[in-house]
């Protein structure tokens, strides 16, 4: 399902996207009141931002 659909705030080229899109399709088709796991937003994680800035500063 992954490469044939679009999910908001996500990148198509990841395994997590494929799993999340399949979960969303199954939950919707079966009428389940569930949601796939939320998308990890690393750009808002201060540890990730600090690590990226440190890597750039050292090169």
C-alpha distance matrix in Angstrom:
0.0 3.8 6.0 5.5 6.6 9.7 11.1 14.9 16.8 14.2 13.7 10.6 12.4 12.6 11.5 12.0 9.5 6.7 8.7 9.5 6.4 5.9 9.6 9.8 8.0 10.3 13.2 13.1 13.0 15.7 17.7 18.1 19.9 18.0 16.2 14.0 16.3 17.7 17.1 20.0 22.2 24.3 26.1 27.9 29.0 32.6 32.5 29.7 31.6 34.9 33.5 32.2 35.6 37.5 35.7 36.4 40.0 40.7 39.7
3.8 0.0 3.8 5.5 6.0 7.9 9.1 12.7 14.0 11.0 10.0 6.8 8.7 9.0 8.7 9.3 6.3 4.2 7.4 8.1 5.6 6.9 10.2 10.3 9.9 12.5 14.7 14.9 15.6 18.1 19.7 19.7 20.8 18.5 16.0 13.3 14.8 15.7 14.4 17.0 19.0 20.9 22.6 24.6 25.7 29.2 29.1 26.2 28.0 31.3 29.9 28.5 31.8 33.8 31.9 32.6 36.2 36.9 35.9
6.0 3.8 0.0 3.8 5.8 7.8 10.3 13.5 14.7 11.8 10.0 6.3 8.1 9.9 10.6 11.9 8.8 7.4 11.0 11.5 8.9 10.5 13.8 13.6 12.8 15.7 18.0 17.7 18.2 21.1 22.5 22.9 24.0 21.9 19.3 16.7 18.1 18.4 16.6 19.0 20.4 22.1 23.3 25.7 27.0 30.4 30.3 27.2 28.6 31.9 30.5 28.7 31.9 34.0 32.0 32.3 36.0 36.7 35.4
5.5 5.5 3.8 0.0 3.8 7.1 10.2 13.6 15.7 13.5 12.5 9.3 11.7 13.4 13.9 14.6 11.2 9.8 12.8 12.7 9.3 10.6 13.9 12.9 11.4 14.6 16.9 15.9 16.0 19.3 20.7 21.6 22.9 21.3 19.1 17.1 19.2 19.6 18.2 21.1 22.5 24.6 25.7 27.8 29.4 32.8 33.1 30.1 31.3 34.8 33.7 31.8 34.9 37.2 35.3 35.4 39.1 40.0 38.7
6.6 6.0 5.8 3.8 0.0 3.8 6.8 10.2 12.7 11.1 11.1 8.7 12.0 13.2 13.9 13.6 10.0 9.5 12.0 10.9 7.4 9.7 12.3 10.5 9.7 13.3 14.9 13.6 14.5 17.8 18.6 19.4 20.2 18.7 16.2 14.6 16.7 16.8 15.6 18.8 20.0 22.6 23.5 25.3 27.1 30.6 31.2 28.4 29.5 33.1 32.3 30.5 33.5 36.0 34.4 34.5 38.1 39.3 38.3
9.7 7.9 7.8 7.1 3.8 0.0 3.8 6.6 9.2 8.2 8.9 7.7 11.5 12.7 14.1 13.2 9.4 10.5 12.7 10.7 8.1 11.4 13.2 10.9 11.3 15.0 15.8 14.5 16.3 19.4 19.5 19.9 20.0 18.3 15.4 13.9 15.5 14.7 13.3 16.4 17.1 19.8 20.4 22.1 24.2 27.6 28.6 25.7 26.6 30.3 29.8 28.0 30.7 33.4 32.1 32.1 35.5 37.0 36.1
11.1 9.1 10.3 10.2 6.8 3.8 0.0 3.8 6.5 6.0 8.2 8.4 12.0 12.3 13.5 11.6 8.2 10.2 11.6 8.7 7.2 10.9 11.6 9.3 10.9 14.3 14.3 13.5 16.0 18.5 18.3 18.1 17.7 15.7 12.4 10.9 12.2 11.1 9.9 13.3 14.2 17.2 18.0 19.2 21.3 24.8 25.9 23.4 24.3 28.0 27.7 26.2 28.9 31.6 30.6 30.8 34.1 35.7 35.1
14.9 12.7 13.5 13.6 10.2 6.6 3.8 0.0 3.8 5.6 8.7 10.3 13.7 14.0 15.8 13.5 10.6 13.3 14.5 11.3 10.6 14.3 14.5 12.0 14.1 17.3 16.7 15.8 18.8 21.1 20.3 19.9 18.8 16.9 13.4 12.4 12.9 10.8 9.3 12.3 12.3 15.6 15.8 16.7 19.2 22.6 24.1 21.8 22.3 26.0 26.2 24.7 27.0 29.9 29.3 29.2 32.4 34.3 33.9
16.8 14.0 14.7 15.7 12.7 9.2 6.5 3.8 0.0 3.8 7.1 10.0 12.7 12.7 14.9 12.6 10.4 13.8 14.9 12.0 12.3 16.0 16.1 14.2 16.8 19.7 19.1 18.8 21.8 23.9 23.1 22.3 20.9 18.5 14.8 13.3 12.7 9.9 7.3 9.6 8.9 11.9 12.0 13.1 15.7 19.0 20.5 18.0 18.5 22.2 22.5 20.9 23.2 26.1 25.6 25.6 28.6 30.5 30.3
14.2 11.0 11.8 13.5 11.1 8.2 6.0 5.6 3.8 0.0 3.8 6.6 9.1 9.0 11.3 9.3 6.9 10.4 11.9 9.6 10.0 13.7 14.3 13.1 15.4 18.2 18.2 18.4 21.0 23.1 23.0 22.0 21.2 18.5 14.8 12.4 11.8 9.8 6.7 8.9 9.2 11.7 12.5 14.3 16.2 19.6 20.4 17.6 18.6 22.2 21.8 20.3 23.1 25.6 24.6 24.9 28.2 29.7 29.3
13.7 10.0 10.0 12.5 11.1 8.9 8.2 8.7 7.1 3.8 0.0 3.8 5.7 6.5 9.7 9.0 6.7 9.7 12.1 10.9 11.0 14.3 15.7 15.1 16.8 19.7 20.3 20.5 22.7 25.0 25.3 24.5 24.1 21.3 17.7 14.9 14.3 12.8 9.5 10.8 11.1 12.6 13.3 15.9 17.5 20.7 21.0 17.8 18.8 22.3 21.4 19.5 22.5 24.9 23.4 23.6 27.1 28.3 27.5
10.6 6.8 6.3 9.3 8.7 7.7 8.4 10.3 10.0 6.6 3.8 0.0 3.8 5.8 8.4 8.8 5.8 7.5 10.7 10.4 9.5 12.4 14.6 14.2 15.2 18.0 19.4 19.5 21.1 23.6 24.4 24.0 24.2 21.5 18.2 15.2 15.4 14.7 11.9 13.7 14.6 16.0 17.0 19.6 21.0 24.2 24.3 21.0 22.3 25.7 24.4 22.5 25.7 27.9 26.0 26.3 30.0 30.9 29.8
12.4 8.7 8.1 11.7 12.0 11.5 12.0 13.7 12.7 9.1 5.7 3.8 0.0 3.8 7.0 8.7 7.1 8.3 11.5 12.1 11.9 14.2 16.5 16.9 17.8 20.2 21.8 22.4 23.8 26.0 27.1 26.5 26.8 23.8 20.6 17.3 16.9 16.5 13.5 14.3 15.4 15.9 17.2 20.2 21.0 24.0 23.5 20.1 21.6 24.7 22.9 21.1 24.4 26.2 24.0 24.5 28.2 28.7 27.5
12.6 9.0 9.9 13.4 13.2 12.7 12.3 14.0 12.7 9.0 6.5 5.8 3.8 0.0 3.8 5.3 5.3 6.8 9.0 10.0 10.9 12.8 14.5 15.5 17.0 18.9 20.2 21.4 22.9 24.7 25.9 24.7 25.0 21.7 18.5 15.0 14.1 14.1 11.4 11.9 13.7 14.2 16.2 18.8 19.1 22.3 21.5 18.4 20.4 23.4 21.5 20.2 23.8 25.3 23.3 24.3 27.9 28.2 27.4
11.5 8.7 10.6 13.9 13.9 14.1 13.5 15.8 14.9 11.3 9.7 8.4 7.0 3.8 0.0 3.8 5.3 5.2 6.4 8.6 10.0 10.8 12.4 14.3 15.6 16.8 18.4 20.1 21.3 22.7 24.2 22.9 23.5 20.2 17.4 13.7 13.1 14.0 12.1 12.9 15.5 16.1 18.7 20.9 20.8 24.0 23.0 20.2 22.7 25.4 23.4 22.6 26.3 27.5 25.6 27.0 30.5 30.6 30.0
12.0 9.3 11.9 14.6 13.6 13.2 11.6 13.5 12.6 9.3 9.0 8.8 8.7 5.3 3.8 0.0 3.8 5.4 5.1 5.9 8.4 9.9 10.4 12.0 14.1 15.3 16.2 18.0 19.8 21.0 22.0 20.4 20.5 17.1 14.1 10.3 9.4 10.2 8.7 9.8 12.8 13.9 16.8 18.4 18.4 21.9 21.1 18.7 21.3 24.1 22.5 22.0 25.5 27.0 25.5 27.0 30.3 30.7 30.5
9.5 6.3 8.8 11.2 10.0 9.4 8.2 10.6 10.4 6.9 6.7 5.8 7.1 5.3 5.3 3.8 0.0 3.8 5.5 5.0 5.9 8.4 9.8 10.3 12.1 14.1 15.2 16.2 18.1 19.8 20.7 19.6 19.9 16.8 13.6 10.2 10.2 10.5 8.7 10.8 13.2 14.9 17.1 18.9 19.6 23.2 23.0 20.3 22.3 25.5 24.2 23.2 26.5 28.4 26.9 27.9 31.3 32.1 31.5
6.7 4.2 7.4 9.8 9.5 10.5 10.2 13.3 13.8 10.4 9.7 7.5 8.3 6.8 5.2 5.4 3.8 0.0 3.8 5.6 5.3 6.2 8.6 10.0 10.7 12.4 14.3 15.5 16.5 18.3 19.9 19.1 20.0 17.1 14.5 11.2 12.0 13.3 12.1 14.3 16.9 18.5 20.8 22.6 23.1 26.7 26.2 23.6 25.8 28.8 27.3 26.3 29.8 31.4 29.7 30.8 34.3 34.8 34.1
8.7 7.4 11.0 12.8 12.0 12.7 11.6 14.5 14.9 11.9 12.1 10.7 11.5 9.0 6.4 5.1 5.5 3.8 0.0 3.8 5.5 5.2 6.1 8.6 9.9 10.6 12.1 14.1 15.4 16.5 18.0 16.6 17.6 14.4 12.1 8.6 9.5 11.7 11.5 13.6 16.8 18.6 21.3 22.6 22.8 26.4 25.8 23.6 26.1 29.0 27.5 27.1 30.6 32.0 30.6 32.1 35.4 35.8 35.5
9.5 8.1 11.5 12.7 10.9 10.7 8.7 11.3 12.0 9.6 10.9 10.4 12.1 10.0 8.6 5.9 5.0 5.6 3.8 0.0 3.8 5.5 5.1 6.1 8.6 10.0 10.5 12.1 14.2 15.4 16.2 14.8 15.1 11.9 9.1 5.7 6.9 8.6 8.8 11.7 14.7 17.0 19.5 20.5 21.0 24.8 24.7 22.6 24.9 28.0 27.0 26.5 29.8 31.5 30.5 31.7 34.9 35.7 35.6
6.4 5.6 8.9 9.3 7.4 8.1 7.2 10.6 12.3 10.0 11.0 9.5 11.9 10.9 10.0 8.4 5.9 5.3 5.5 3.8 0.0 3.8 5.5 5.1 6.2 8.7 9.9 10.5 12.2 14.2 15.2 14.7 15.5 13.0 10.5 8.0 10.2 11.5 11.3 14.5 17.0 19.5 21.5 22.7 23.8 27.5 27.7 25.3 27.2 30.5 29.6 28.6 31.9 33.9 32.6 33.5 36.9 37.8 37.4
5.9 6.9 10.5 10.6 9.7 11.4 10.9 14.3 16.0 13.7 14.3 12.4 14.2 12.8 10.8 9.9 8.4 6.2 5.2 5.5 3.8 0.0 3.8 5.4 5.1 6.2 8.5 9.9 10.5 12.2 14.0 13.5 15.1 12.8 11.2 8.9 11.5 13.7 14.2 17.2 20.0 22.4 24.7 25.8 26.5 30.2 30.1 27.9 30.1 33.2 32.1 31.4 34.7 36.5 35.1 36.3 39.6 40.3 39.9
9.6 10.2 13.8 13.9 12.3 13.2 11.6 14.5 16.1 14.3 15.7 14.6 16.5 14.5 12.4 10.4 9.8 8.6 6.1 5.1 5.5 3.8 0.0 3.8 5.4 5.2 6.0 8.4 9.9 10.6 11.9 10.6 11.8 9.2 7.9 5.8 8.9 11.6 13.0 16.1 19.2 21.8 24.3 24.9 25.4 29.1 29.1 27.3 29.7 32.6 31.7 31.4 34.7 36.4 35.4 36.7 39.9 40.7 40.6
9.8 10.3 13.6 12.9 10.5 10.9 9.3 12.0 14.2 13.1 15.1 14.2 16.9 15.5 14.3 12.0 10.3 10.0 8.6 6.1 5.1 5.4 3.8 0.0 3.8 5.6 5.2 6.0 8.5 10.0 10.4 9.7 10.5 8.4 6.7 5.9 9.4 11.2 12.6 16.2 18.7 21.8 23.8 24.3 25.3 29.1 29.6 27.7 29.6 32.9 32.3 31.7 34.8 36.9 36.0 37.0 40.2 41.3 41.1
8.0 9.9 12.8 11.4 9.7 11.3 10.9 14.1 16.8 15.4 16.8 15.2 17.8 17.0 15.6 14.1 12.1 10.7 9.9 8.6 6.2 5.1 5.4 3.8 0.0 3.8 5.6 5.2 6.0 8.5 9.8 10.3 12.1 11.0 10.1 9.5 13.1 15.0 16.0 19.6 22.0 24.9 26.9 27.6 28.8 32.5 32.9 30.9 32.8 36.0 35.3 34.5 37.7 39.8 38.6 39.5 42.9 43.9 43.5
10.3 12.5 15.7 14.6 13.3 15.0 14.3 17.3 19.7 18.2 19.7 18.0 20.2 18.9 16.8 15.3 14.1 12.4 10.6 10.0 8.7 6.2 5.2 5.6 3.8 0.0 3.8 5.4 5.2 6.0 8.3 8.3 10.9 9.9 10.2 9.9 13.5 16.1 17.7 21.0 23.9 26.7 29.0 29.5 30.3 34.1 34.2 32.4 34.6 37.7 36.9 36.4 39.7 41.5 40.4 41.6 44.9 45.7 45.5
13.2 14.7 18.0 16.9 14.9 15.8 14.3 16.7 19.1 18.2 20.3 19.4 21.8 20.2 18.4 16.2 15.2 14.3 12.1 10.5 9.9 8.5 6.0 5.2 5.6 3.8 0.0 3.8 5.7 5.3 5.9 5.0 7.2 6.4 7.3 8.3 12.1 14.5 16.8 20.2 22.9 26.0 28.3 28.3 29.1 32.9 33.3 31.8 33.9 37.0 36.5 36.2 39.3 41.2 40.5 41.7 44.7 45.8 45.8
13.1 14.9 17.7 15.9 13.6 14.5 13.5 15.8 18.8 18.4 20.5 19.5 22.4 21.4 20.1 18.0 16.2 15.5 14.1 12.1 10.5 9.9 8.4 6.0 5.2 5.4 3.8 0.0 3.8 5.5 5.0 6.3 8.1 8.5 9.0 10.5 14.3 16.0 18.0 21.6 24.0 27.2 29.1 29.2 30.4 34.2 34.9 33.3 35.1 38.3 38.0 37.4 40.4 42.6 41.8 42.7 45.8 47.1 47.0
13.0 15.6 18.2 16.0 14.5 16.3 16.0 18.8 21.8 21.0 22.7 21.1 23.8 22.9 21.3 19.8 18.1 16.5 15.4 14.2 12.2 10.5 9.9 8.5 6.0 5.2 5.7 3.8 0.0 3.8 5.5 7.9 10.7 11.4 12.4 13.4 17.2 19.3 21.1 24.7 27.1 30.2 32.2 32.5 33.7 37.5 38.0 36.2 38.1 41.4 40.8 40.2 43.3 45.4 44.4 45.4 48.6 49.7 49.4
15.7 18.1 21.1 19.3 17.8 19.4 18.5 21.1 23.9 23.1 25.0 23.6 26.0 24.7 22.7 21.0 19.8 18.3 16.5 15.4 14.2 12.2 10.6 10.0 8.5 6.0 5.3 5.5 3.8 0.0 3.8 5.5 9.1 10.2 12.2 13.6 17.3 19.8 22.1 25.5 28.3 31.3 33.5 33.5 34.4 38.2 38.6 37.1 39.2 42.3 41.8 41.5 44.6 46.5 45.7 46.9 50.0 51.0 50.9
17.7 19.7 22.5 20.7 18.6 19.5 18.3 20.3 23.1 23.0 25.3 24.4 27.1 25.9 24.2 22.0 20.7 19.9 18.0 16.2 15.2 14.0 11.9 10.4 9.8 8.3 5.9 5.0 5.5 3.8 0.0 3.8 6.5 8.7 11.1 13.4 17.0 19.1 21.7 25.2 27.6 30.9 32.9 32.6 33.7 37.4 38.1 36.8 38.7 41.8 41.7 41.4 44.3 46.3 45.8 46.9 49.9 51.1 51.2
18.1 19.7 22.9 21.6 19.4 19.9 18.1 19.9 22.3 22.0 24.5 24.0 26.5 24.7 22.9 20.4 19.6 19.1 16.6 14.8 14.7 13.5 10.6 9.7 10.3 8.3 5.0 6.3 7.9 5.5 3.8 0.0 3.8 5.5 8.6 11.1 14.4 16.8 19.7 22.9 25.6 28.8 31.0 30.5 31.2 34.9 35.5 34.5 36.6 39.5 39.3 39.3 42.2 44.1 43.8 45.0 47.9 49.1 49.4
19.9 20.8 24.0 22.9 20.2 20.0 17.7 18.8 20.9 21.2 24.1 24.2 26.8 25.0 23.5 20.5 19.9 20.0 17.6 15.1 15.5 15.1 11.8 10.5 12.1 10.9 7.2 8.1 10.7 9.1 6.5 3.8 0.0 3.8 7.0 10.4 13.2 15.1 18.3 21.4 23.8 27.1 29.2 28.3 29.1 32.7 33.6 32.8 34.7 37.6 37.8 37.9 40.5 42.5 42.5 43.7 46.4 47.7 48.2
18.0 18.5 21.9 21.3 18.7 18.3 15.7 16.9 18.5 18.5 21.3 21.5 23.8 21.7 20.2 17.1 16.8 17.1 14.4 11.9 13.0 12.8 9.2 8.4 11.0 9.9 6.4 8.5 11.4 10.2 8.7 5.5 3.8 0.0 3.8 6.9 9.5 11.7 15.0 18.0 20.7 23.8 26.1 25.3 26.0 29.6 30.2 29.4 31.5 34.3 34.3 34.5 37.3 39.1 39.0 40.3 43.0 44.2 44.8
16.2 16.0 19.3 19.1 16.2 15.4 12.4 13.4 14.8 14.8 17.7 18.2 20.6 18.5 17.4 14.1 13.6 14.5 12.1 9.1 10.5 11.2 7.9 6.7 10.1 10.2 7.3 9.0 12.4 12.2 11.1 8.6 7.0 3.8 0.0 3.8 6.5 8.2 11.4 14.5 17.1 20.3 22.5 21.9 22.7 26.4 27.1 26.0 28.0 31.0 31.0 31.0 33.8 35.7 35.5 36.7 39.5 40.8 41.3
14.0 13.3 16.7 17.1 14.6 13.9 10.9 12.4 13.3 12.4 14.9 15.2 17.3 15.0 13.7 10.3 10.2 11.2 8.6 5.7 8.0 8.9 5.8 5.9 9.5 9.9 8.3 10.5 13.4 13.6 13.4 11.1 10.4 6.9 3.8 0.0 3.8 6.4 8.9 12.0 15.0 17.9 20.4 20.3 20.8 24.6 24.9 23.6 25.8 28.8 28.4 28.3 31.3 33.1 32.7 34.0 36.9 38.0 38.3
16.3 14.8 18.1 19.2 16.7 15.5 12.2 12.9 12.7 11.8 14.3 15.4 16.9 14.1 13.1 9.4 10.2 12.0 9.5 6.9 10.2 11.5 8.9 9.4 13.1 13.5 12.1 14.3 17.2 17.3 17.0 14.4 13.2 9.5 6.5 3.8 0.0 3.8 6.6 8.9 12.2 14.8 17.6 17.3 17.4 21.2 21.3 20.2 22.6 25.3 25.0 25.2 28.2 29.8 29.5 31.1 33.8 34.8 35.4
17.7 15.7 18.4 19.6 16.8 14.7 11.1 10.8 9.9 9.8 12.8 14.7 16.5 14.1 14.0 10.2 10.5 13.3 11.7 8.6 11.5 13.7 11.6 11.2 15.0 16.1 14.5 16.0 19.3 19.8 19.1 16.8 15.1 11.7 8.2 6.4 3.8 0.0 3.8 6.4 9.0 12.1 14.5 14.0 14.6 18.4 19.0 17.8 19.8 22.8 22.8 22.8 25.5 27.5 27.4 28.7 31.3 32.7 33.3
17.1 14.4 16.6 18.2 15.6 13.3 9.9 9.3 7.3 6.7 9.5 11.9 13.5 11.4 12.1 8.7 8.7 12.1 11.5 8.8 11.3 14.2 13.0 12.6 16.0 17.7 16.8 18.0 21.1 22.1 21.7 19.7 18.3 15.0 11.4 8.9 6.6 3.8 0.0 3.8 6.2 9.3 11.5 11.8 12.7 16.5 17.1 15.3 17.1 20.3 20.2 19.8 22.6 24.7 24.4 25.4 28.3 29.6 30.0
20.0 17.0 19.0 21.1 18.8 16.4 13.3 12.3 9.6 8.9 10.8 13.7 14.3 11.9 12.9 9.8 10.8 14.3 13.6 11.7 14.5 17.2 16.1 16.2 19.6 21.0 20.2 21.6 24.7 25.5 25.2 22.9 21.4 18.0 14.5 12.0 8.9 6.4 3.8 0.0 3.8 5.9 8.9 9.2 9.3 13.1 13.4 11.7 13.8 16.8 16.5 16.5 19.3 21.2 21.1 22.4 25.0 26.3 26.9
22.2 19.0 20.4 22.5 20.0 17.1 14.2 12.3 8.9 9.2 11.1 14.6 15.4 13.7 15.5 12.8 13.2 16.9 16.8 14.7 17.0 20.0 19.2 18.7 22.0 23.9 22.9 24.0 27.1 28.3 27.6 25.6 23.8 20.7 17.1 15.0 12.2 9.0 6.2 3.8 0.0 3.8 5.5 5.8 7.1 10.8 11.9 10.0 11.2 14.5 14.9 14.4 16.8 19.2 19.3 20.1 22.7 24.4 25.1
24.3 20.9 22.1 24.6 22.6 19.8 17.2 15.6 11.9 11.7 12.6 16.0 15.9 14.2 16.1 13.9 14.9 18.5 18.6 17.0 19.5 22.4 21.8 21.8 24.9 26.7 26.0 27.2 30.2 31.3 30.9 28.8 27.1 23.8 20.3 17.9 14.8 12.1 9.3 5.9 3.8 0.0 3.8 5.3 5.1 8.3 8.8 6.3 7.9 11.2 11.2 10.8 13.5 15.6 15.6 16.7 19.3 20.8 21.6
26.1 22.6 23.3 25.7 23.5 20.4 18.0 15.8 12.0 12.5 13.3 17.0 17.2 16.2 18.7 16.8 17.1 20.8 21.3 19.5 21.5 24.7 24.3 23.8 26.9 29.0 28.3 29.1 32.2 33.5 32.9 31.0 29.2 26.1 22.5 20.4 17.6 14.5 11.5 8.9 5.5 3.8 0.0 3.8 5.7 7.8 9.4 6.9 6.5 10.2 11.1 9.9 11.8 14.6 15.0 15.2 17.7 19.8 20.4
27.9 24.6 25.7 27.8 25.3 22.1 19.2 16.7 13.1 14.3 15.9 19.6 20.2 18.8 20.9 18.4 18.9 22.6 22.6 20.5 22.7 25.8 24.9 24.3 27.6 29.5 28.3 29.2 32.5 33.5 32.6 30.5 28.3 25.3 21.9 20.3 17.3 14.0 11.8 9.2 5.8 5.3 3.8 0.0 3.8 6.2 8.9 7.9 7.4 10.6 12.3 12.1 13.3 16.0 17.1 17.6 19.4 21.7 22.9
29.0 25.7 27.0 29.4 27.1 24.2 21.3 19.2 15.7 16.2 17.5 21.0 21.0 19.1 20.8 18.4 19.6 23.1 22.8 21.0 23.8 26.5 25.4 25.3 28.8 30.3 29.1 30.4 33.7 34.4 33.7 31.2 29.1 26.0 22.7 20.8 17.4 14.6 12.7 9.3 7.1 5.1 5.7 3.8 0.0 3.8 5.5 5.4 6.4 8.7 10.1 10.9 12.5 14.3 15.6 16.9 18.5 20.3 21.9
32.6 29.2 30.4 32.8 30.6 27.6 24.8 22.6 19.0 19.6 20.7 24.2 24.0 22.3 24.0 21.9 23.2 26.7 26.4 24.8 27.5 30.2 29.1 29.1 32.5 34.1 32.9 34.2 37.5 38.2 37.4 34.9 32.7 29.6 26.4 24.6 21.2 18.4 16.5 13.1 10.8 8.3 7.8 6.2 3.8 0.0 3.8 5.4 5.0 5.9 8.4 9.8 10.4 12.0 14.0 15.2 16.1 18.1 20.2
32.5 29.1 30.3 33.1 31.2 28.6 25.9 24.1 20.5 20.4 21.0 24.3 23.5 21.5 23.0 21.1 23.0 26.2 25.8 24.7 27.7 30.1 29.1 29.6 32.9 34.2 33.3 34.9 38.0 38.6 38.1 35.5 33.6 30.2 27.1 24.9 21.3 19.0 17.1 13.4 11.9 8.8 9.4 8.9 5.5 3.8 0.0 3.8 5.5 5.2 6.1 8.6 9.9 10.4 12.2 14.3 15.2 16.4 18.7
29.7 26.2 27.2 30.1 28.4 25.7 23.4 21.8 18.0 17.6 17.8 21.0 20.1 18.4 20.2 18.7 20.3 23.6 23.6 22.6 25.3 27.9 27.3 27.7 30.9 32.4 31.8 33.3 36.2 37.1 36.8 34.5 32.8 29.4 26.0 23.6 20.2 17.8 15.3 11.7 10.0 6.3 6.9 7.9 5.4 5.4 3.8 0.0 3.8 5.4 5.1 6.2 8.6 9.8 10.5 12.3 14.2 15.4 17.0
31.6 28.0 28.6 31.3 29.5 26.6 24.3 22.3 18.5 18.6 18.8 22.3 21.6 20.4 22.7 21.3 22.3 25.8 26.1 24.9 27.2 30.1 29.7 29.6 32.8 34.6 33.9 35.1 38.1 39.2 38.7 36.6 34.7 31.5 28.0 25.8 22.6 19.8 17.1 13.8 11.2 7.9 6.5 7.4 6.4 5.0 5.5 3.8 0.0 3.8 5.5 5.2 6.1 8.6 9.9 10.6 12.2 14.3 15.8
34.9 31.3 31.9 34.8 33.1 30.3 28.0 26.0 22.2 22.2 22.3 25.7 24.7 23.4 25.4 24.1 25.5 28.8 29.0 28.0 30.5 33.2 32.6 32.9 36.0 37.7 37.0 38.3 41.4 42.3 41.8 39.5 37.6 34.3 31.0 28.8 25.3 22.8 20.3 16.8 14.5 11.2 10.2 10.6 8.7 5.9 5.2 5.4 3.8 0.0 3.8 5.5 5.1 6.0 8.6 9.9 10.4 12.2 14.5
33.5 29.9 30.5 33.7 32.3 29.8 27.7 26.2 22.5 21.8 21.4 24.4 22.9 21.5 23.4 22.5 24.2 27.3 27.5 27.0 29.6 32.1 31.7 32.3 35.3 36.9 36.5 38.0 40.8 41.8 41.7 39.3 37.8 34.3 31.0 28.4 25.0 22.8 20.2 16.5 14.9 11.2 11.1 12.3 10.1 8.4 6.1 5.1 5.5 3.8 0.0 3.8 5.5 5.1 6.1 8.6 9.9 10.6 12.7
32.2 28.5 28.7 31.8 30.5 28.0 26.2 24.7 20.9 20.3 19.5 22.5 21.1 20.2 22.6 22.0 23.2 26.3 27.1 26.5 28.6 31.4 31.4 31.7 34.5 36.4 36.2 37.4 40.2 41.5 41.4 39.3 37.9 34.5 31.0 28.3 25.2 22.8 19.8 16.5 14.4 10.8 9.9 12.1 10.9 9.8 8.6 6.2 5.2 5.5 3.8 0.0 3.8 5.4 5.1 6.2 8.6 10.0 11.1
35.6 31.8 31.9 34.9 33.5 30.7 28.9 27.0 23.2 23.1 22.5 25.7 24.4 23.8 26.3 25.5 26.5 29.8 30.6 29.8 31.9 34.7 34.7 34.8 37.7 39.7 39.3 40.4 43.3 44.6 44.3 42.2 40.5 37.3 33.8 31.3 28.2 25.5 22.6 19.3 16.8 13.5 11.8 13.3 12.5 10.4 9.9 8.6 6.1 5.1 5.5 3.8 0.0 3.8 5.5 5.1 6.1 8.7 10.2
37.5 33.8 34.0 37.2 36.0 33.4 31.6 29.9 26.1 25.6 24.9 27.9 26.2 25.3 27.5 27.0 28.4 31.4 32.0 31.5 33.9 36.5 36.4 36.9 39.8 41.5 41.2 42.6 45.4 46.5 46.3 44.1 42.5 39.1 35.7 33.1 29.8 27.5 24.7 21.2 19.2 15.6 14.6 16.0 14.3 12.0 10.4 9.8 8.6 6.0 5.1 5.4 3.8 0.0 3.8 5.4 5.1 6.2 8.8
35.7 31.9 32.0 35.3 34.4 32.1 30.6 29.3 25.6 24.6 23.4 26.0 24.0 23.3 25.6 25.5 26.9 29.7 30.6 30.5 32.6 35.1 35.4 36.0 38.6 40.4 40.5 41.8 44.4 45.7 45.8 43.8 42.5 39.0 35.5 32.7 29.5 27.4 24.4 21.1 19.3 15.6 15.0 17.1 15.6 14.0 12.2 10.5 9.9 8.6 6.1 5.1 5.5 3.8 0.0 3.8 5.5 5.3 6.6
36.4 32.6 32.3 35.4 34.5 32.1 30.8 29.2 25.6 24.9 23.6 26.3 24.5 24.3 27.0 27.0 27.9 30.8 32.1 31.7 33.5 36.3 36.7 37.0 39.5 41.6 41.7 42.7 45.4 46.9 46.9 45.0 43.7 40.3 36.7 34.0 31.1 28.7 25.4 22.4 20.1 16.7 15.2 17.6 16.9 15.2 14.3 12.3 10.6 9.9 8.6 6.2 5.1 5.4 3.8 0.0 3.8 5.5 5.5
40.0 36.2 36.0 39.1 38.1 35.5 34.1 32.4 28.6 28.2 27.1 30.0 28.2 27.9 30.5 30.3 31.3 34.3 35.4 34.9 36.9 39.6 39.9 40.2 42.9 44.9 44.7 45.8 48.6 50.0 49.9 47.9 46.4 43.0 39.5 36.9 33.8 31.3 28.3 25.0 22.7 19.3 17.7 19.4 18.5 16.1 15.2 14.2 12.2 10.4 9.9 8.6 6.1 5.1 5.5 3.8 0.0 3.8 5.6
40.7 36.9 36.7 40.0 39.3 37.0 35.7 34.3 30.5 29.7 28.3 30.9 28.7 28.2 30.6 30.7 32.1 34.8 35.8 35.7 37.8 40.3 40.7 41.3 43.9 45.7 45.8 47.1 49.7 51.0 51.1 49.1 47.7 44.2 40.8 38.0 34.8 32.7 29.6 26.3 24.4 20.8 19.8 21.7 20.3 18.1 16.4 15.4 14.3 12.2 10.6 10.0 8.7 6.2 5.3 5.5 3.8 0.0 3.8
39.7 35.9 35.4 38.7 38.3 36.1 35.1 33.9 30.3 29.3 27.5 29.8 27.5 27.4 30.0 30.5 31.5 34.1 35.5 35.6 37.4 39.9 40.6 41.1 43.5 45.5 45.8 47.0 49.4 50.9 51.2 49.4 48.2 44.8 41.3 38.3 35.4 33.3 30.0 26.9 25.1 21.6 20.4 22.9 21.9 20.2 18.7 17.0 15.8 14.5 12.7 11.1 10.2 8.8 6.6 5.5 5.6 3.8 0.0
